[in-house]
């Protein structure tokens, strides 16, 4: 091969293909492949939501909680706080990388510590959000067709009649539960297993609904205004008596008091997968942080490891922007 041809090539060998180290190249390869994975998950979520658009839960009505503010309706506030914290951790990571370029060990240490703290706050907040989502607050009834019936009443707010959710526990009439026995091995039924009994039976919810004239049922079906359909008093009683099957509370991989179970399935999987990435990034950042403290990169006169983990951290932040948009904003 002639010298002219060799000089015209992008890379002639050595340890810096495309003028980047192997470490950076491999990190970019990982980021691209992981981006395709997240793209597939979000695309599947988008198709499923489009298919069940008339019954998809409204994010503003699902994520309304804020720690230590019980009973306060704060839609999306805590999710916005989580997003702000993660974005700020990306800013501190940029500052750590810049300090590394100037071989400033002190600033690298400070900014990496702040990045780790931001990541820990985000993961802790996500765990709290999961716990709140799983527990639920109001409860609902699952129909024989798998739809969800929610309960509420009209209250006056700013001169308008607004539908406000009512918890089933606030109106259900509790009957004698002695005849409700879970099939267990200790009862002599070795090959029969049942899950925990629901907190209320359909009859108890029906009795409570009959005793409270102000309570109405809201279905998961959205009307032309993008709001869930509220039934009349007569329709509420008839729908509950004819179609009520099971009392559900919170969300899991089988039922979801907020609407379509698919929403919970995608929420747990995609946010959990992203949370795993953040947790992995925190662990890697901690390892790099201690290496910085020990002066490992100071001796090498290179903080490239900080830059490489910074690429991963920025990718995790960018993915969350898309997850946040798909689940909470759109």
BELRA-V291492 format. One record per residue. N is the residue number from 0. RES is the residue in three letters. PHI is phi in radians with two decimals (999 if undefined). OMEGA is omega in degrees with one decimal (* if undefined). Layout:
# BELRA-V291492
[[N	RES	PHI	OMEGA] [N	RES	PHI	OMEGA]]
This chain:
# BELRA-V291492
[[0	UNK	999	-177.8] [1	UNK	-1.29	179.5] [2	UNK	-1.14	-178.6] [3	UNK	-1.11	179.4] [4	UNK	-1.15	-178.8] [5	UNK	-1.09	-178.9] [6	UNK	-1.21	-179.1] [7	UNK	-1.42	-179.1] [8	UNK	-1.34	179.3] [9	UNK	-1.14	-176.6] [10	UNK	-2.39	-179.1] [11	UNK	-1.79	-175.4] [12	UNK	1.75	-177.8] [13	UNK	1.68	-173.8] [14	UNK	-1.79	178.6] [15	UNK	-2.38	174.7] [16	UNK	-1.15	-179.0] [17	UNK	0.96	178.8] [18	UNK	1.06	176.2] [19	UNK	-2.38	-179.3] [20	UNK	-1.20	177.7] [21	UNK	-1.02	-179.4] [22	UNK	-1.04	178.9] [23	UNK	-1.17	179.2] [24	UNK	-1.06	-179.4] [25	UNK	-1.15	176.8] [26	UNK	-1.12	178.0] [27	UNK	-1.15	176.7] [28	UNK	-1.06	179.2] [29	UNK	-1.10	-178.4] [30	UNK	-1.08	180.0] [31	UNK	-1.10	-179.9] [32	UNK	-1.15	178.9] [33	UNK	-1.22	177.0] [34	UNK	-1.11	177.0] [35	UNK	-1.14	178.2] [36	UNK	-1.10	179.1] [37	UNK	-1.11	178.8] [38	UNK	-1.08	178.0] [39	UNK	-1.11	179.2] [40	UNK	-1.09	-178.0] [41	UNK	-1.20	176.5] [42	UNK	-1.15	177.5] [43	UNK	-1.09	177.2] [44	UNK	-1.07	-179.0] [45	UNK	-1.08	178.8] [46	UNK	-1.11	-179.6] [47	UNK	-1.14	178.8] [48	UNK	-1.13	179.2] [49	UNK	-1.10	-179.1] [50	UNK	-1.17	-178.4] [51	UNK	-1.98	-174.6] [52	UNK	-1.05	-177.2] [53	UNK	-1.30	-176.9] [54	UNK	-2.22	-177.0] [55	UNK	-1.38	-179.6] [56	UNK	-1.04	177.6] [57	UNK	-1.60	-174.0] [58	UNK	-1.01	-178.9] [59	UNK	-1.11	-179.9] [60	UNK	-1.72	-179.2] [61	UNK	-1.63	-174.6] [62	UNK	-1.76	-174.9] [63	UNK	-2.00	-174.1] [64	UNK	-1.71	175.8] [65	UNK	-2.46	-177.1] [66	UNK	-0.94	176.6] [67	UNK	1.21	176.9] [68	UNK	-2.06	-177.0] [69	UNK	-1.31	178.7] [70	UNK	1.41	179.5] [71	UNK	-1.66	-179.9] [72	UNK	-1.47	-177.9] [73	UNK	-2.23	-175.6] [74	UNK	-1.08	172.8] [75	UNK	1.25	-176.2] [76	UNK	-1.12	-176.2] [77	UNK	-1.24	176.9] [78	UNK	-1.12	177.0] [79	UNK	-1.12	177.2] [80	UNK	-1.09	177.9] [81	UNK	-1.02	-178.9] [82	UNK	-1.11	178.9] [83	UNK	-1.07	-179.5] [84	UNK	-1.08	-178.5] [85	UNK	-1.17	178.4] [86	UNK	-1.12	178.7] [87	UNK	-1.14	176.9] [88	UNK	-1.17	175.9] [89	UNK	-1.22	177.3] [90	UNK	-1.12	179.4] [91	UNK	-1.13	176.5] [92	UNK	-1.18	175.8] [93	UNK	-1.04	179.8] [94	UNK	-1.15	177.8] [95	UNK	-1.16	178.6] [96	UNK	-1.12	179.3] [97	UNK	-1.10	177.7] [98	UNK	-1.11	177.1] [99	UNK	-1.12	177.5] [100	UNK	-1.09	179.0] [101	UNK	-1.66	178.3] [102	UNK	0.96	-179.9] [103	UNK	-1.75	-175.0] [104	UNK	-1.05	-177.4] [105	UNK	-1.07	-179.4] [106	UNK	-1.21	176.7] [107	UNK	-1.03	-179.6] [108	UNK	-1.07	-177.9] [109	UNK	-1.11	-175.5] [110	UNK	-1.21	176.6] [111	UNK	-1.20	176.7] [112	UNK	-1.08	178.2] [113	UNK	-1.13	177.4] [114	UNK	-1.11	179.3] [115	UNK	-1.11	179.2] [116	UNK	-1.07	177.9] [117	UNK	-1.05	178.6] [118	UNK	-1.12	179.4] [119	UNK	-1.13	177.5] [120	UNK	-1.08	-179.4] [121	UNK	-1.12	-178.5] [122	UNK	-1.10	177.1] [123	UNK	-1.09	178.2] [124	UNK	-1.15	179.1] [125	UNK	-1.17	176.6] [126	UNK	-1.11	177.6] [127	UNK	-1.11	-179.8] [128	UNK	-1.12	176.3] [129	UNK	-1.04	-178.7] [130	UNK	-1.03	178.4] [131	UNK	-1.15	-179.9] [132	UNK	-1.13	-178.8] [133	UNK	-1.23	-177.8] [134	UNK	-1.23	-175.6] [135	UNK	1.29	-178.4] [136	UNK	-2.45	-172.5] [137	UNK	-1.78	-174.0] [138	UNK	1.42	-179.5] [139	UNK	-2.75	178.2] [140	UNK	-2.01	174.9] [141	UNK	-1.60	-178.6] [142	UNK	-1.46	178.9] [143	UNK	-1.11	178.7] [144	UNK	-1.55	178.4] [145	UNK	1.62	178.5] [146	UNK	-1.41	-177.0] [147	UNK	-2.02	175.7] [148	UNK	-1.94	178.7] [149	UNK	-1.85	-175.4] [150	UNK	-2.12	179.4] [151	UNK	-3.02	179.3] [152	UNK	-2.58	177.8] [153	UNK	-1.53	176.2] [154	UNK	-2.22	-179.5] [155	UNK	-1.49	-179.2] [156	UNK	-2.47	-178.0] [157	UNK	0.97	177.8] [158	UNK	1.38	-179.7] [159	UNK	-2.15	176.0] [160	UNK	-1.50	-176.9] [161	UNK	-2.07	178.8] [162	UNK	-1.39	-178.7] [163	UNK	-2.09	-178.9] [164	UNK	-1.08	176.0] [165	UNK	-2.16	179.3] [166	UNK	-1.25	179.9] [167	UNK	-1.04	-178.5] [168	UNK	-1.11	-178.4] [169	UNK	-1.47	-179.1] [170	UNK	-2.34	-178.2] [171	UNK	-1.11	178.2] [172	UNK	-1.70	-176.2] [173	UNK	-1.39	176.9] [174	UNK	-1.71	179.1] [175	UNK	-1.29	-177.1] [176	UNK	-1.66	-173.1] [177	UNK	-1.09	-178.4] [178	UNK	-1.46	180.0] [179	UNK	-1.72	-175.8] [180	UNK	-2.05	177.1] [181	UNK	-1.36	176.8] [182	UNK	-1.29	-179.5] [183	UNK	-2.35	179.8] [184	UNK	-1.10	-178.5] [185	UNK	-1.17	176.6] [186	UNK	-1.61	178.0] [187	UNK	1.59	-180.0] [188	UNK	-1.79	-171.3] [189	UNK	-1.26	-173.7] [190	UNK	-1.93	178.9] [191	UNK	-2.17	178.3] [192	UNK	-2.30	178.1] [193	UNK	-2.25	176.4] [194	UNK	-1.35	-179.8] [195	UNK	-1.03	-179.5] [196	UNK	-1.14	177.2] [197	UNK	-1.11	-176.8] [198	UNK	-1.11	-177.7] [199	UNK	-2.38	173.4] [200	UNK	-1.55	177.8] [201	UNK	-1.10	-179.8] [202	UNK	-1.08	179.6] [203	UNK	-1.17	177.9] [204	UNK	-1.22	177.6] [205	UNK	-1.08	179.8] [206	UNK	-1.07	178.4] [207	UNK	-1.17	179.1] [208	UNK	-1.15	178.7] [209	UNK	-1.14	-177.4] [210	UNK	-1.47	-179.1] [211	UNK	-2.17	-175.4] [212	UNK	-1.20	-176.5] [213	UNK	-1.45	-176.1] [214	UNK	-1.47	178.4] [215	UNK	-2.18	177.9] [216	UNK	-1.83	174.4] [217	UNK	-2.08	-179.3] [218	UNK	-1.48	179.3] [219	UNK	-1.47	-178.4] [220	UNK	-1.36	-179.8] [221	UNK	-1.52	177.1] [222	UNK	-1.57	-176.1] [223	UNK	-1.16	178.9] [224	UNK	-1.49	-179.3] [225	UNK	1.39	178.5] [226	UNK	-1.94	-179.7] [227	UNK	-1.22	-175.0] [228	UNK	-1.33	178.0] [229	UNK	-1.75	-179.0] [230	UNK	-1.50	174.7] [231	UNK	-1.26	-179.2] [232	UNK	-1.05	-179.2] [233	UNK	-1.15	179.6] [234	UNK	-1.13	-179.9] [235	UNK	-1.11	-179.5] [236	UNK	-1.11	-178.8] [237	UNK	-1.14	-179.2] [238	UNK	-1.11	-179.0] [239	UNK	-1.20	-178.7] [240	UNK	-1.19	-175.0] [241	UNK	-1.45	-171.2] [242	UNK	-2.04	-178.4] [243	UNK	-1.07	-177.8] [244	UNK	-2.13	-171.1] [245	UNK	-2.67	173.6] [246	UNK	-1.43	179.5] [247	UNK	-2.20	-179.9] [248	UNK	-2.46	-178.4] [249	UNK	1.35	-176.8] [250	UNK	-2.48	172.5] [251	UNK	-2.58	-176.4] [252	UNK	-1.41	-179.7] [253	UNK	-2.02	-179.5] [254	UNK	-2.26	-177.1] [255	UNK	-2.68	-176.6] [256	UNK	-1.20	-177.4] [257	UNK	-1.55	-178.7] [258	UNK	2.66	-176.4] [259	UNK	-1.04	177.6] [260	UNK	-1.04	179.3] [261	UNK	-1.06	179.1] [262	UNK	-1.06	179.5] [263	UNK	-1.16	179.7] [264	UNK	-1.02	180.0] [265	UNK	-1.17	-179.1] [266	UNK	-1.08	-179.6] [267	UNK	-1.11	-174.5] [268	UNK	-1.23	-173.8] [269	UNK	-1.29	178.6] [270	UNK	-1.19	176.4] [271	UNK	-1.19	178.2] [272	UNK	-1.12	177.5] [273	UNK	-1.18	178.2] [274	UNK	-1.05	176.2] [275	UNK	-1.11	177.2] [276	UNK	-1.13	179.4] [277	UNK	-1.12	179.3] [278	UNK	-1.07	177.3] [279	UNK	-1.09	178.5] [280	UNK	-1.11	178.0] [281	UNK	-1.09	-179.7] [282	UNK	-1.08	179.1] [283	UNK	-1.12	179.1] [284	UNK	-1.07	178.8] [285	UNK	-1.11	178.7] [286	UNK	-1.08	179.4] [287	UNK	-1.11	179.9] [288	UNK	-1.03	179.5] [289	UNK	-1.21	175.0] [290	UNK	-1.11	177.0] [291	UNK	-1.13	179.4] [292	UNK	-1.05	-179.0] [293	UNK	-1.33	178.2] [294	UNK	1.42	-178.5] [295	UNK	-1.02	-176.0] [296	UNK	-1.41	175.5] [297	UNK	-1.13	179.1] [298	UNK	-1.20	179.2] [299	UNK	-1.33	-174.4] [300	UNK	1.08	-179.5] [301	UNK	-2.69	177.2] [302	UNK	-1.89	-177.5] [303	UNK	-1.10	178.7] [304	UNK	-1.08	176.4] [305	UNK	-1.13	179.6] [306	UNK	-1.16	-179.1] [307	UNK	-1.18	178.0] [308	UNK	-1.20	175.7] [309	UNK	-1.15	176.7] [310	UNK	-1.03	179.6] [311	UNK	-1.10	-177.1] [312	UNK	-1.16	177.6] [313	UNK	-1.14	178.0] [314	UNK	-1.09	179.3] [315	UNK	-1.07	178.0] [316	UNK	-1.13	-179.4] [317	UNK	-1.12	178.0] [318	UNK	-1.06	-179.8] [319	UNK	-1.09	177.3] [320	UNK	-1.03	178.8] [321	UNK	-1.25	178.2] [322	UNK	-1.08	178.4] [323	UNK	-1.03	-179.2] [324	UNK	-1.15	-176.2] [325	UNK	-1.18	-172.5] [326	UNK	-1.50	-168.9] [327	UNK	-1.92	-173.4] [328	UNK	-1.80	-174.5] [329	UNK	-1.31	*]]
